[in-house]
Amino acid sequence: MKLLLAFVFTAFLPPTLAAQETVETTPPALTQPVGESDLTEFLWKNRVIVVFADTSADPRFHEQFDRLADGVDMLAERDVIVLTDTDPAARSAARQKLRPRGFSLVVIDKDGGVKLRKPAPWSVREITRSIDKFPSRIQEVRERRGS
């Protein structure tokens, strides 16, 4: 009996551990650091949410990502990419163009225009409601409906 139990645990334990490792190592979808990317590479392809902070330890920065994680599907439906910038000393192209002060959430439409700036974290619901009012989003919805 002990041998049978040992065999059962051995047979089912490794797949369970492998599944846990896969979940933990998967990076969050839609999110990437600003790095050297230029905002023009997203023109007419994606809407961009840029989350700025003076340090990655900023509690508002973490709160914003907790809120964004709750609505990944809603953001993906609206072609949203989330860029992060937590290093003011690096003076990224996005930071030079958008000129944030401390924590800042900036929403950029597909046409490259800044549509929304917020100095505090916003929920995905608030962000998507704003995006749904953009003329480009209204046109996308009409085209999908076939109107």
ChimeraX attribute file (.defattr): number of C-alpha atoms within 10 A of each C-alpha:
attribute: neighborCount
match mode: 1-to-1
recipient: residues
	/A:1	6
	/A:2	7
	/A:3	7
	/A:4	9
	/A:5	10
	/A:6	10
	/A:7	12
	/A:8	11
	/A:9	10
	/A:10	11
	/A:11	11
	/A:12	10
	/A:13	11
	/A:14	11
	/A:15	11
	/A:16	10
	/A:17	10
	/A:18	10
	/A:19	10
	/A:20	11
	/A:21	11
	/A:22	9
	/A:23	9
	/A:24	8
	/A:25	8
	/A:26	8
	/A:27	9
	/A:28	10
	/A:29	12
	/A:30	18
	/A:31	18
	/A:32	15
	/A:33	13
	/A:34	21
	/A:35	15
	/A:36	11
	/A:37	14
	/A:38	12
	/A:39	16
	/A:40	12
	/A:41	10
	/A:42	18
	/A:43	15
	/A:44	12
	/A:45	14
	/A:46	19
	/A:47	24
	/A:48	22
	/A:49	23
	/A:50	25
	/A:51	24
	/A:52	29
	/A:53	23
	/A:54	17
	/A:55	14
	/A:56	14
	/A:57	10
	/A:58	14
	/A:59	12
	/A:60	19
	/A:61	23
	/A:62	14
	/A:63	15
	/A:64	18
	/A:65	19
	/A:66	14
	/A:67	15
	/A:68	22
	/A:69	17
	/A:70	13
	/A:71	14
	/A:72	16
	/A:73	14
	/A:74	15
	/A:75	22
	/A:76	14
	/A:77	9
	/A:78	16
	/A:79	16
	/A:80	25
	/A:81	20
	/A:82	21
	/A:83	20
	/A:84	20
	/A:85	24
	/A:86	20
	/A:87	16
	/A:88	17
	/A:89	8
	/A:90	12
	/A:91	14
	/A:92	16
	/A:93	15
	/A:94	21
	/A:95	19
	/A:96	11
	/A:97	11
	/A:98	14
	/A:99	13
	/A:100	20
	/A:101	12
	/A:102	14
	/A:103	21
	/A:104	21
	/A:105	20
	/A:106	20
	/A:107	23
	/A:108	22
	/A:109	25
	/A:110	20
	/A:111	14
	/A:112	17
	/A:113	11
	/A:114	14
	/A:115	12
	/A:116	14
	/A:117	15
	/A:118	13
	/A:119	14
	/A:120	13
	/A:121	20
	/A:122	16
	/A:123	16
	/A:124	20
	/A:125	15
	/A:126	10
	/A:127	16
	/A:128	16
	/A:129	10
	/A:130	14
	/A:131	22
	/A:132	16
	/A:133	10
	/A:134	14
	/A:135	10
	/A:136	15
	/A:137	18
	/A:138	12
	/A:139	13
	/A:140	14
	/A:141	13
	/A:142	11
	/A:143	10
	/A:144	8
	/A:145	8
	/A:146	7
	/A:147	7
